[in-house]
Amino acid sequence: MKNVSIIVLDFGSQYTQLIARRLREDKIYCEILPYHTSVEEIKAKNPEGIILSGGPSSVYHEDAYKVDRGVYEMGLPILGICYGMQRIAVDFGGSVVRSNHHEYGKAELSIKDIEKNCSPLLKDCDDDTVVWMSHSDKVDKLPAGFSPIATSANSPYAAIANEEKRVYAMQYHPEVQHSQEGYLMLRNFAKNICGITKKWKMEHFLKEQINIIRDKVGTGKVLCGLSGGVDSSVVAAMLYEAIGDQLIPVFVDNGLLRKGEREQVEEVFKVNLKTPLITVDAVDNFLGKLEGISDPEKKRKIIGHTFIEEFEKEAKKHDGIKFLAQGTLYPDVIESISVNGPSEVIKSHHNVGGLPEWMDFELIEPLRELFKDEVRKIGLELGLPESMINRHPFPGPGLAIRIMGDVNVSDLDILREADVILLDELKASGYYAKTWQAFAVLLNVKSVGVMGDNRTYDNTVCVRVVEAVDGMTATFAHLPHDLLERISRRIINEVDGINRVVYDISSKPPATIEWE
């Protein structure tokens, strides 16, 4: 996209995507690019400001990540965060050393001259505002022209600025929720310092993407892979809006769906979208290839490759198909491929990473730069029903990654029954709408129990319910004990083969939402 308001250069921080989230919440469009992106590529996007993210490295190492020095000569406002601050300090002639006191967690910020004339970066922030620190290095010597604009108990240079050059840096992370007024600092940078006034709205994005799709597809046809979830349904609706009958929507039943899901997808699609849905029964193919496979990465890759094979088979039945459309989202990209810098690959996603060389399709992924909540807004813009838009996320590999170990028909049947009980109870209690994602995991761990007067040695189900805004971070839901008890009692009483239910109380990070 051209005319990106702010470019975030990623040095590998786990929080980089949150910078984009906070700015987009303020209707400021930004994109994340690798730290090594050339200044020519950055200029082509015509930004009004640059942010250097945090990262796990140290700037004084020989192989430290460096930014194209031309970025500093563009004359644009620059904000460095954590590693980005240390990068700025060194690049402008200061120094960074290992800190004697590592600083992790909350810290109170003391803002310089708050009553008189504080930096525009910290305008309207409270003097004792709490921020989130996460660093083991510190700026030891400020570059010429820079001065401290905020301090903390352990950081005399918690935030620094060269007001003349409009270069700012902070040792803490304003993008995380623990930084109480971090959103205000990012807004100050974007609006007061960069002077950004143009608001980014979903309807603008939607119109732009529809035009892009029309131009790209021309007179060709697009095969759209559907899962029945929010992402692929929104993509299908966008494509139909753009190209009408040139869309060929295909739903592949891989045998890894929840109870009744195939029927639900066919009904929803029939009622809400105006083009016929093709359903492919590929249960035997998927389950055959997954037989004996327990490694989660292998499961994901097998499922991804098999999906593509099934789509190719279907495509050969139609003339003129040149494109394959997918509901890939930004979190999928971030977790799957280190495309935006040195960030760690967390797990493979079945629809991320491009197509195999033997497939003669071009990919269309109109949601690739969006977060889930943004996709939901687009779905509403397109007139899709709220019941579809507000569905909990369901992974492309389906129940295969909710069964620990190899995937087989009997385990799938057990998990489906447990899962539907969980969802029914959450909906009845009102907690389904209050939470981001809920599901059961079959642990394939057996334990001794007593049912009636008989000893049992059966399987364990873990219940996972989380609260989140976009899925990039999540906390476990604090469900009422009586609700948890009801869920547990029903699963144990109604699902043969289960005699124990546990509740997952881990948050993301450090855990991921899905178990595999």
Order of alpha helices (4+ residues) and beta strands (2+ residues): beta-alpha-beta-alpha-beta-beta-alpha-beta-beta-beta-beta-beta-beta-alpha-alpha-beta-alpha-beta-alpha-beta-alpha-alpha-beta-alpha-beta-alpha-alpha-alpha-beta-beta-beta-beta-alpha-beta
